[in-house]
Amino acid sequence: MDGRVRPFTGFLAVVTASVCMSVAHAEEAALTPLPTGNTGIAAKYPDDTGIAKDPAVVFHDGFEEVTKASELNTKWDAGVFQERCIRIAEEPENRHGGRKALEFTVPKQAEELSNAVAKKIKDEKEVLFLRYYSKFEKGFDQVGSSHNGSTICAHYFDNGRATPGVPADGKNKFLACFENWRGEKEKKSPGDWNVYCYHPEQKDRFGDHFFPSGTVLPNSYERSGAKTFGKKFVERKDVIPELDRWYCHEFMLKANTVGKRDGRIACWIDGKLIADFPNLRLRDVENLKIDRFGIELHIGSNTVRENKKWFDDVVAATSYIGPMVEKSPPRKK
């Protein structure tokens, strides 16, 4: 694909338009209540000890087994990008659980740079939950293009290469990123939590931004709230996190049933549901499934200062994970 939009012609155009219209006006699916708090997989595994053995868990990494970036590809087999800007942090303030965490650095520079580690899913999934702990550096200061959280996607990478600027069409790909967006310097850093999404109804060649309040960018007036997420959408407050503080992030992507608007994306912070985007059409073919996830710190132009972000205690699973629970201290005799 070269990303150019070609007009449909003849019978194919009629059939395609008919299918898309029927999906767009499909009856809304009933919403299943989402779990919250310490009711997930992690509650059974204090400090995440043994969590990788749970049958619902696809992946776990607390970064305890590595000493340098070049060793990360043992687990992160879809790629370790910008090794020179990745470090295994051991300082107490820069790790969450255990003795180590992952540190991404973007130098002060005008050129785009993307730090990332990514994992392939050979047994592709209809639904995936991704939980991790992360914090921004104190003083983190960046405006504009940035992907600074996590990604769950289906066939967004073509032979290992990302496909930015190629719209999703229901057959080629979908992608969602749980991240922070700061569009102007007047907004407090690091900006609002939101989901950046490539889906068949996006209005630009790049992805849409979904905010907890229901705001959708671009073309906000035409597309926000129930117009995209259906009548059952619940508006929540847009939130900017504090810098230099660890948060537990969790992110769910559920692919829709083909022909129905029952796709769903949800986000939790410290076990609290902060965003829920139902009524989504993410695909039009059955074989488009989740095949990759990752964590990242990408900045399009970083001219103010060097910026860092840390990640730790990553778990991916097919059901809700929840925050890490601590082991109880031994009882005094």
C-alpha positions as CSV (number, residue, x, y, z in Angstrom):
1,M,0.0,0.0,0.0
2,D,1.2,3.5,-0.8
3,G,-1.3,5.3,1.4
4,R,-3.1,7.0,-1.5
5,V,-6.9,7.0,-1.5
6,R,-8.4,5.6,-4.7
7,P,-12.1,6.0,-5.7
8,F,-14.3,3.0,-5.7
9,T,-16.0,2.3,-9.0
10,G,-19.0,0.3,-10.2
11,F,-20.6,-2.5,-8.2
12,L,-17.8,-2.7,-5.7
13,A,-18.5,0.9,-4.6
14,V,-22.2,0.1,-4.1
15,V,-21.5,-3.0,-2.1
16,T,-18.8,-1.4,0.0
17,A,-20.9,1.6,0.8
18,S,-23.8,-0.6,1.8
19,V,-21.8,-2.6,4.2
20,C,-20.2,0.4,5.8
21,M,-23.6,2.1,6.2
22,S,-25.1,-1.0,7.8
23,V,-22.2,-1.2,10.3
24,A,-22.4,2.5,11.1
25,H,-26.1,2.3,12.0
26,A,-26.0,-1.1,13.7
27,E,-27.8,-1.4,17.0
28,E,-25.6,-0.6,20.0
29,A,-24.3,-3.6,21.9
30,A,-25.2,-4.0,25.6
31,L,-22.3,-2.8,27.7
32,T,-20.7,-5.3,30.1
33,P,-19.6,-3.6,33.3
34,L,-15.8,-3.4,33.5
35,P,-13.8,-4.6,36.6
36,T,-11.9,-2.1,38.7
37,G,-9.6,-2.1,41.7
38,N,-7.8,-5.2,42.9
39,T,-10.2,-7.6,41.4
40,G,-8.0,-8.8,38.6
41,I,-5.2,-11.4,38.0
42,A,-2.6,-9.4,39.9
43,A,-4.6,-9.9,43.2
44,K,-3.6,-13.6,43.1
45,Y,0.1,-12.9,42.7
46,P,1.5,-10.5,45.3
47,D,4.4,-8.4,43.9
48,D,3.6,-10.1,40.5
49,T,5.5,-13.2,41.7
50,G,4.5,-16.1,39.5
51,I,2.0,-14.0,37.5
52,A,3.5,-15.2,34.1
53,K,2.2,-18.7,34.9
54,D,-1.4,-17.6,35.0
55,P,-3.3,-19.1,32.0
56,A,-4.7,-15.7,31.0
57,V,-1.3,-14.0,31.0
58,V,0.4,-13.5,27.6
59,F,3.5,-11.7,28.8
60,H,5.3,-10.4,31.9
61,D,8.5,-8.3,32.4
62,G,9.7,-6.5,35.5
63,F,13.1,-6.0,33.9
64,E,14.9,-7.9,36.7
65,E,16.7,-10.3,34.3
66,V,18.5,-7.7,32.2
67,T,21.5,-5.4,32.8
68,K,21.6,-3.4,29.5
69,A,19.3,-2.5,26.6
70,S,20.9,-5.0,24.2
71,E,19.5,-7.8,26.3
72,L,15.9,-6.7,26.1
73,N,15.1,-8.4,22.8
74,T,15.0,-11.8,24.6
75,K,11.5,-10.9,25.7
76,W,10.7,-7.9,23.5
77,D,11.0,-9.9,20.2
78,A,9.3,-7.3,17.9
79,G,12.0,-4.8,18.4
80,V,14.1,-2.7,20.8
81,F,14.4,0.7,19.2
82,Q,17.1,3.4,20.0
83,E,19.2,1.2,22.3
84,R,21.6,4.1,22.8
85,C,18.8,6.0,24.5
86,I,17.5,3.1,26.7
87,R,18.9,2.2,30.1
88,I,18.1,-0.2,32.8
89,A,17.6,2.0,35.9
90,E,18.4,0.7,39.4
91,E,18.1,3.9,41.5
92,P,15.3,3.4,44.1
93,E,13.4,6.5,42.9
94,N,13.4,5.3,39.3
95,R,12.1,1.8,39.8
96,H,8.7,0.6,40.9
97,G,8.8,-3.0,41.9
98,G,12.0,-5.1,42.4
99,R,15.4,-3.7,41.7
100,K,15.2,-2.5,38.1
101,A,13.1,-0.6,35.6
102,L,13.3,0.6,32.0
103,E,14.4,4.2,31.3
104,F,13.8,5.9,28.0
105,T,15.6,9.2,27.1
106,V,15.0,11.6,24.3
107,P,17.9,14.0,23.9
108,K,17.4,17.7,23.3
109,Q,17.1,17.9,19.5
110,A,14.9,18.9,16.7
111,E,15.0,15.5,15.0
112,E,12.2,13.0,15.7
113,L,13.2,10.1,17.9
114,S,11.2,7.1,19.1
115,N,12.3,4.9,21.9
116,A,10.3,1.7,22.1
117,V,10.2,-2.0,23.0
118,A,7.6,-4.2,21.4
119,K,6.3,-7.8,21.6
120,K,4.8,-10.0,18.9
121,I,1.7,-12.1,19.6
122,K,1.9,-15.2,17.5
123,D,-1.5,-16.4,18.7
124,E,-3.4,-13.3,17.7
125,K,-6.0,-12.0,20.0
126,E,-9.5,-10.5,19.9
127,V,-9.0,-8.7,23.2
128,L,-5.9,-7.7,25.2
129,F,-5.3,-6.0,28.5
130,L,-1.9,-4.3,29.0
131,R,-0.9,-3.1,32.5
132,Y,2.3,-1.3,33.4
133,Y,3.7,1.2,35.8
134,S,5.2,4.5,34.5
135,K,6.3,7.9,35.5
136,F,7.4,11.1,33.7
137,E,10.6,12.8,34.8
138,K,10.2,15.9,37.0
139,G,10.5,18.9,34.7
140,F,9.3,16.8,31.6
141,D,8.5,19.4,29.0
142,Q,7.4,18.7,25.5
143,V,4.6,20.1,23.2
144,G,3.1,18.5,20.1
145,S,3.7,15.2,18.5
146,S,4.5,12.5,21.1
147,H,3.6,8.9,21.8
148,N,4.6,8.4,25.4
149,G,2.8,5.4,26.8
150,S,1.7,2.1,25.3
151,T,0.4,0.6,22.1
152,I,-1.9,-2.3,21.2
153,C,-2.3,-2.9,17.5
154,A,-3.4,-5.3,14.7
155,H,-1.2,-5.5,11.6
156,Y,-0.1,-1.8,11.9
157,F,3.5,-3.0,11.2
158,D,4.1,-4.2,7.7
159,N,7.1,-6.5,7.6
160,G,8.3,-4.8,10.8
161,R,7.8,-1.3,9.5
162,A,5.2,1.1,11.0
163,T,2.6,2.6,8.7
164,P,1.9,6.1,10.0
165,G,-0.2,8.2,7.7
166,V,-1.9,5.2,6.1
167,P,-5.6,5.3,7.2
168,A,-7.2,2.2,8.7
169,D,-9.9,0.9,6.3
170,G,-11.3,-2.0,8.3
171,K,-9.2,-4.6,6.5
172,N,-5.6,-3.4,6.8
173,K,-5.0,-2.5,10.5
174,F,-6.1,-0.9,13.7
175,L,-4.1,0.7,16.5
176,A,-4.7,2.3,19.9
177,C,-2.1,4.1,22.1
178,F,-2.8,5.0,25.7
179,E,-0.7,8.2,26.2
180,N,-0.7,11.9,27.1
181,W,-1.4,14.8,24.7
182,R,-0.2,18.4,25.2
183,G,-1.1,20.5,22.2
184,E,0.1,23.9,23.4
185,K,2.7,25.1,25.9
186,E,0.0,26.7,28.1
187,K,-1.3,23.3,29.1
188,K,0.3,21.7,32.1
189,S,2.8,19.0,31.3
190,P,2.6,16.2,30.3
191,G,-1.0,16.9,29.0
192,D,-4.2,14.9,29.2
193,W,-4.5,11.1,29.2
194,N,-6.1,10.0,26.0
195,V,-6.2,7.2,23.4
196,Y,-4.7,7.8,19.9
197,C,-6.5,5.5,17.5
198,Y,-6.3,4.3,13.9
199,H,-9.8,3.0,13.0
200,P,-11.9,2.8,9.8
201,E,-13.9,6.0,10.7
202,Q,-11.0,8.3,11.4
203,K,-11.2,11.6,9.7
204,D,-7.5,12.2,8.9
205,R,-4.7,10.2,7.4
206,F,-3.3,10.1,10.9
207,G,-5.1,8.7,14.0
208,D,-7.9,10.3,16.1
209,H,-7.5,11.3,19.7
210,F,-10.2,10.0,22.1
211,F,-10.4,11.8,25.5
212,P,-12.3,10.6,28.6
213,S,-14.7,13.5,28.4
214,G,-15.8,12.2,24.9
215,T,-13.9,14.8,22.9
216,V,-12.7,13.4,19.6
217,L,-10.0,15.2,17.6
218,P,-10.0,16.2,14.8
219,N,-13.5,17.5,13.8
220,S,-14.6,17.6,17.5
221,Y,-18.0,19.2,17.0
222,E,-19.2,16.6,14.5
223,R,-17.8,13.5,16.3
224,S,-17.6,13.9,20.0
225,G,-19.4,11.9,22.7
226,A,-22.4,9.8,21.6
227,K,-21.8,10.6,18.0
228,T,-18.8,8.3,18.0
229,F,-19.2,6.2,21.2
230,G,-23.0,5.7,21.2
231,K,-25.8,6.5,23.6
232,K,-24.4,4.4,26.4
233,F,-21.1,6.5,26.5
234,V,-20.3,7.8,30.0
235,E,-18.5,11.1,30.1
236,R,-15.5,11.3,32.5
237,K,-13.2,14.1,33.5
238,D,-10.1,14.7,31.4
239,V,-7.1,14.3,33.7
240,I,-3.4,15.5,33.6
241,P,-1.1,13.3,35.7
242,E,1.6,14.6,38.1
243,L,5.2,14.5,37.0
244,D,7.7,12.4,39.0
245,R,5.0,10.0,40.3
246,W,4.5,6.4,39.5
247,Y,1.0,5.5,38.2
248,C,-0.4,2.0,37.4
249,H,-1.8,2.2,33.8
250,E,-4.0,-0.4,32.3
251,F,-5.4,-0.4,28.8
252,M,-7.9,-2.8,27.2
253,L,-8.6,-3.2,23.5
254,K,-11.5,-5.4,22.4
255,A,-12.0,-5.9,18.6
256,N,-15.5,-5.7,17.4
257,T,-17.5,-8.6,16.0
258,V,-17.5,-8.1,12.3
259,G,-20.7,-6.3,11.3
260,K,-21.4,-5.0,14.8
261,R,-20.4,-1.9,16.8
262,D,-19.2,-3.8,19.9
263,G,-15.5,-2.8,19.8
264,R,-14.3,-1.2,23.0
265,I,-11.3,0.6,24.4
266,A,-10.9,1.3,28.1
267,C,-8.3,2.8,30.4
268,W,-7.6,2.5,34.1
269,I,-5.2,4.5,36.4
270,D,-4.4,2.9,39.8
271,G,-7.3,0.5,39.3
272,K,-9.9,3.3,38.6
273,L,-11.6,3.4,35.3
274,I,-10.8,6.8,33.8
275,A,-12.0,6.2,30.2
276,D,-14.4,3.9,28.4
277,F,-14.9,4.1,24.6
278,P,-17.6,1.7,23.5
279,N,-19.6,1.4,20.2
280,L,-16.4,1.1,18.1
281,R,-15.9,-0.4,14.7
282,L,-12.3,-1.4,14.4
283,R,-12.4,-4.0,11.7
284,D,-14.6,-5.4,8.9
285,V,-12.8,-8.8,8.5
286,E,-12.4,-11.7,11.0
287,N,-8.7,-12.2,10.4
288,L,-7.7,-8.7,11.6
289,K,-6.6,-9.4,15.2
290,I,-4.2,-8.1,17.8
291,D,-0.7,-9.1,16.9
292,R,1.6,-6.7,18.8
293,F,1.9,-4.5,21.8
294,G,4.6,-2.2,23.3
295,I,5.7,0.7,25.4
296,E,7.4,3.8,24.1
297,L,8.6,7.4,24.4
298,H,8.5,9.1,21.0
299,I,8.8,12.9,20.5
300,G,8.5,14.5,17.1
301,S,10.7,17.5,18.0
302,N,12.3,17.9,21.4
303,T,13.9,21.3,21.4
304,V,13.3,22.4,25.0
305,R,15.2,19.9,27.2
306,E,16.3,16.3,27.5
307,N,13.2,14.3,28.6
308,K,13.0,10.9,30.4
309,K,10.3,8.4,31.2
310,W,10.4,5.2,33.2
311,F,8.4,1.9,32.9
312,D,8.2,-1.1,35.1
313,D,6.1,-4.2,35.9
314,V,4.6,-4.9,32.5
315,V,1.9,-7.5,32.2
316,A,-0.3,-8.4,29.1
317,A,-3.3,-10.7,29.5
318,T,-6.7,-11.6,28.1
319,S,-8.6,-10.4,31.1
320,Y,-8.4,-7.6,33.6
321,I,-5.0,-7.5,35.5
322,G,-5.3,-4.7,38.1
323,P,-2.7,-3.0,40.2
324,M,0.1,-4.9,41.8
325,V,-0.6,-6.0,45.4
326,E,2.2,-6.1,48.0
327,K,3.1,-9.2,49.9
328,S,1.9,-9.1,53.5
329,P,4.7,-8.6,56.0
330,P,5.4,-11.6,58.2
331,R,3.4,-11.7,61.4
332,K,5.2,-11.0,64.6
333,K,5.3,-14.0,67.0
